[in-house]
Amino acid sequence: YEMFTLTLKRGYCEADFREELKELYRKLMKGPVVFLFNDSNIVREEFLEYINNMLGTGIQPALFDGDEKEAICSGIRESATAAGVIDSSDGLW
């Protein structure tokens, strides 16, 4: 397993957090990843809403725009259809 943690820096904001979550999901396309998130990573309370959505549904709604979603779906299409997933935007997502 690969381990993923946030890279906090001065001025870390929601936009930075969203970009790091995108990177996490991109890494998940390649294989299993452990996401290490602890109380020191809660720079803003809104981050907990993102984590709650990830735990509840597996993804953060509206994290990726349409072009990014299509690129991700294209990247997993072959392996997903081999695993029996319906080859559609909704099925792959």
C-alpha positions, -999 to 999 in steps of 0.1 A, spaced: 0 0 0 11 36 -7 5 61 21 -8 95 14 -8 125 38 -15 161 34 13 186 28 4 215 51 21 249 45 15 284 56 -17 298 41 -31 263 35 -67 267 23 -97 248 10 -84 251 -26 -51 234 -15 -70 207 3 -92 200 -28 -61 197 -50 -46 172 -26 -78 152 -25 -77 151 -63 -42 138 -61 -53 111 -37 -80 99 -60 -56 99 -89 -32 77 -69 -62 54 -62 -65 47 -99 -31 30 -98 -36 9 -67 -44 8 -30 -36 38 -9 -38 45 28 -50 81 36 -35 93 69 -55 122 82 -53 133 118 -65 162 140 -35 183 131 -47 182 94 -79 200 103 -68 235 94 -104 245 86 -135 229 99 -148 225 63 -122 198 58 -143 175 80 -172 178 56 -150 166 28 -138 137 50 -173 128 60 -184 127 24 -155 105 15 -163 81 43 -200 81 35 -200 79 -3 -164 73 -13 -160 106 -32 -164 143 -27 -192 157 -49 -181 183 -74 -144 177 -67 -135 171 -103 -148 192 -133 -162 175 -164 -129 173 -183 -111 158 -153 -139 133 -147 -137 122 -184 -99 117 -182 -103 96 -151 -130 75 -166 -109 70 -197 -80 59 -176 -99 32 -158 -123 21 -186 -104 -10 -197 -98 -24 -162 -133 -15 -151 -151 -32 -180 -129 -62 -175 -142 -63 -139 -178 -62 -151 -185 -25 -146 -210 -10 -172 -191 11 -197 -209 44 -192 -200 77 -175 -221 69 -145 -210 33 -143 -173 42 -145 -177 71 -121 
